């Protein structure tokens, strides 16, 4: 099982500080995409709304360490779940098991459990 280390700015009682945190893999992306091959890169720049024809483009790609969360996102988008690997720095999103990055995610495999 892979382990990734990332830096995160956290607020403390004395201000803000950079901390090194880690997350154990595997990591997942719930995607609207179907049939992505191994080593395909999932990149930022998608439309931010569900129908994809209005609004700004996303600056980030999102992923999670929780399979059920990825399944939920994939179900909402009508797509698939992929095991992924970050190709650059990332940070936590709203929850401790969800992350975002401005760098592509590399597809390891489609999750078919």
matplotlib code that plots the C-alpha trace (Angstrom):
import matplotlib.pyplot as plt

x = [0.0, 1.4, 1.8, 1.9, 3.2, 1.9, 2.3, -0.7, -1.0, -2.9, -4.2, -2.9, -3.5, -0.4, -1.1, -0.5, 2.2, 3.2, 2.9, 3.9, 1.0, 0.5, -2.2, -2.2, -3.4, -5.1, -6.6, -9.7, -11.3, -15.1, -15.3, -17.8, -15.3, -15.7, -13.1, -10.0, -6.8, -3.9, -1.6, -4.3, -4.0, -7.1, -6.5, -8.0, -10.0, -13.4, -16.6, -17.6, -21.3, -22.9, -24.0, -20.7, -21.8, -21.7, -19.6, -15.9, -13.5, -12.1, -8.5, -8.3, -8.8, -10.4, -9.7, -10.3, -8.9, -12.4, -13.9, -17.5, -17.0, -15.6, -18.5, -20.9, -19.3, -19.1, -22.8, -23.8, -21.8, -22.9, -19.3, -16.7, -14.3, -10.6, -7.7, -5.3, -1.9, -1.2, 1.5, 2.3, 1.6, -1.9, -3.8, -6.8, -10.2, -13.1, -12.7, -9.6, -10.2, -10.8, -8.0, -7.4, -4.5, -3.8, -1.7, -3.0, -3.9, -2.5, -5.0, -3.8, -6.9, -10.6, -12.2, -14.7, -15.2]
y = [0.0, 3.4, 6.3, 10.0, 12.9, 16.4, 19.9, 21.6, 25.1, 24.7, 27.2, 26.9, 28.8, 30.9, 31.5, 29.4, 26.8, 24.4, 20.7, 17.6, 15.1, 11.8, 9.7, 5.9, 4.7, 3.6, 6.9, 7.2, 9.6, 9.4, 10.5, 11.2, 9.6, 6.1, 3.6, 5.5, 3.4, 2.9, 5.9, 8.3, 11.7, 13.3, 17.0, 20.2, 22.4, 20.8, 22.8, 23.1, 22.4, 19.0, 19.7, 21.3, 24.1, 27.2, 28.6, 28.7, 25.9, 24.0, 24.8, 21.5, 17.8, 16.1, 12.7, 10.8, 8.0, 6.6, 4.3, 5.0, 8.7, 8.1, 5.8, 8.6, 11.1, 8.7, 7.8, 11.5, 12.1, 8.8, 7.7, 5.3, 5.0, 4.9, 4.3, 7.2, 8.6, 12.3, 13.6, 16.7, 18.5, 18.3, 19.4, 18.4, 19.7, 20.0, 16.7, 14.9, 12.1, 14.3, 16.1, 18.5, 19.2, 21.6, 18.7, 15.7, 12.4, 9.3, 6.5, 3.2, 1.1, 1.2, 0.0, -2.8, -4.4]
z = [0.0, -1.0, 1.3, 0.2, 2.1, 1.6, 3.2, 4.6, 6.2, 9.5, 11.9, 15.5, 18.6, 17.8, 14.1, 10.9, 10.4, 7.6, 8.6, 6.8, 6.8, 5.2, 3.7, 3.0, -0.3, -2.4, -3.5, -5.7, -8.1, -8.8, -12.4, -15.1, -17.5, -18.6, -19.8, -18.8, -19.5, -17.1, -17.1, -18.5, -16.8, -15.3, -15.5, -14.1, -16.3, -16.4, -16.0, -12.4, -12.8, -13.5, -17.0, -18.1, -20.3, -18.0, -15.3, -14.6, -15.1, -12.1, -11.1, -9.2, -9.6, -6.6, -5.1, -1.9, 0.2, 0.8, -1.8, -0.8, -1.3, -4.8, -5.6, -4.6, -6.8, -9.7, -9.3, -9.3, -12.5, -14.2, -14.5, -12.9, -10.0, -10.7, -8.4, -9.0, -8.0, -7.6, -9.9, -7.9, -4.6, -3.1, 0.0, 1.9, 0.8, 3.2, 5.0, 6.0, 3.5, 0.5, -1.4, -4.3, -6.6, -9.5, -11.0, -13.0, -11.4, -13.0, -13.5, -11.9, -12.7, -12.9, -9.7, -10.4, -7.0]

ax = plt.figure().add_subplot(projection="3d")
ax.plot(x, y, z, "-o")
ax.set_aspect("equal")
plt.show()
